[in-house]
Amino acid sequence: MRTLNIVSVCGSGTVTSSMIANKVKDLLEDNGFNAKTVEVNPGGVDGVLSSGTFDMIVHTSPLISTYEIPTINAVGFLTGMGEEEFIEELLETAKDLVG
């Protein structure tokens, strides 16, 4: 199965983005998807996207630009409020990307 490459974004690009990235990776793997993640702050998104092929962005901080790949607001996954909606959108997006 194809591996989904995901950019995880938070304000500093360290703690929160790493936590979300690990939770996203675990959730996707529990649902039959392979995933790799890269963690950055909003200012680092363009550089990361230009350095490789990525399938989606999950973010807890506002993004600086709009992007050609799906972007999913992950605040609900962090706070628990709106978590089910985030999970549903993440899994649906993963299914659409894998085909």
RATA-V557430 format. One record per run of one state. SS is the DSSP state (@ for helix, = for strand, . for the rest). FROM is the first residue (numbers start at 1). LEN is the number of residues. If there is no record, write none. Layout:
# RATA-V557430
ss=SS from=FROM len=LEN
ss=SS from=FROM len=LEN
This chain:
# RATA-V557430
ss=. from=1 len=2
ss== from=3 len=7
ss=. from=10 len=5
ss=@ from=15 len=16
ss=. from=31 len=3
ss== from=34 len=7
ss=. from=41 len=1
ss=@ from=42 len=9
ss=. from=51 len=5
ss== from=56 len=4
ss=. from=60 len=10
ss== from=70 len=4
ss=. from=74 len=1
ss=@ from=75 len=5
ss=. from=80 len=3
ss=@ from=83 len=16
ss=. from=99 len=1
